[in-house]
Amino acid sequence: MLRDCDLDKITDGKRYQLTDMVKADCDDCKGCSACCHDMGNSIVLDPLDFHRIATHLGVKFEEMLGDKIDLNVVDGIILPNLRMSMEKEGAPCGFLNEEGRCSIHSYRPGICRIFPLGRIYEDRSFSYILQVHECVKENKSKVKVSKWIDTPDVKRNQKFVSDWHYFLKDVQQYLQEKADDELIKKITMQILQYFYIEPYDSERDFYEQFDVRLAQMKKLLGMI
C-alpha cells in the first residue's frame, strides 16, 4: 500500500539495513496490543503472508475470506488484508486472542513482523525506516534489524518482498496504459487466483514456487 507522506515527519530520517541497530525493541509488547487495533484494511497480505497463515491453520483461501481476511482494491489491484473484528470494541485484529496476544505470532504478516519499522522502496530495492510515532510503547531499546524482523532466510525474503512490490508497480502502470475496465478486472482476478487462491505445495520451497509463478505471470502479461 503506497503512502504519500513526508518522511521527515514520520521517521528519524535514517535508512536501515539488516546489520544496523535500530531503537525498536519494545520488550515483547508486554501488556500492549495497540498496533493490533483499528487498522482498517491496512494490513495487506503478500503471497508469503497468506501462505504462512493458511498453511499454519490448514485452511483454504475461501475459508478465510470474510472471517479472517477481506478483499480490497489496493493501488488499483485487488489484494487480501487482515480483517478487523468490527463487532468488538476497538476493532481488534481477528487473530488477537482474549489475552491481547497474537495467536499466529510465529506466522504473522511481514507488516506486523517489522513494525514499527516500515519499508521505503527506491531503485528497484528497499531500505527499512523507523516510524517514530506509530508504536505507543516508551523506552524502546536498540536491536539489530535482522533480529527484530525475525524472518527465516531473510536475504531470500528481501528479494521476494522487492520482486513482489515492483511487480505490482509494473502491473499498475500496465493497467493504467490499457485503461480497459474489463481487462483490468480480468488481470487483477488472475493475480488473486494465481498468487493466493491456488495453494502452494507446503512440502516444497515457497520462494522457488513463487519465482515460477511470477515469471509465468509476467510472460502472460507480456512484461518479459
Secondary structure as GFF3:
##gff-version 3
##sequence-region A 1 224
A	DSSP	alpha_helix	7	10	.	.	.	ID=ss1
A	DSSP	beta_strand	21	25	.	.	.	ID=ss2
A	DSSP	three_ten_helix	27	29	.	.	.	ID=ss3
A	DSSP	three_ten_helix	34	36	.	.	.	ID=ss4
A	DSSP	alpha_helix	47	57	.	.	.	ID=ss5
A	DSSP	alpha_helix	61	64	.	.	.	ID=ss6
A	DSSP	beta_strand	69	74	.	.	.	ID=ss7
A	DSSP	beta_strand	77	82	.	.	.	ID=ss8
A	DSSP	three_ten_helix	105	107	.	.	.	ID=ss9
A	DSSP	alpha_helix	110	114	.	.	.	ID=ss10
A	DSSP	beta_strand	117	122	.	.	.	ID=ss11
A	DSSP	beta_strand	125	130	.	.	.	ID=ss12
A	DSSP	beta_strand	141	144	.	.	.	ID=ss13
A	DSSP	alpha_helix	145	149	.	.	.	ID=ss14
A	DSSP	alpha_helix	154	178	.	.	.	ID=ss15
A	DSSP	alpha_helix	181	192	.	.	.	ID=ss16
A	DSSP	pi_helix	193	197	.	.	.	ID=ss17
A	DSSP	alpha_helix	206	220	.	.	.	ID=ss18
###
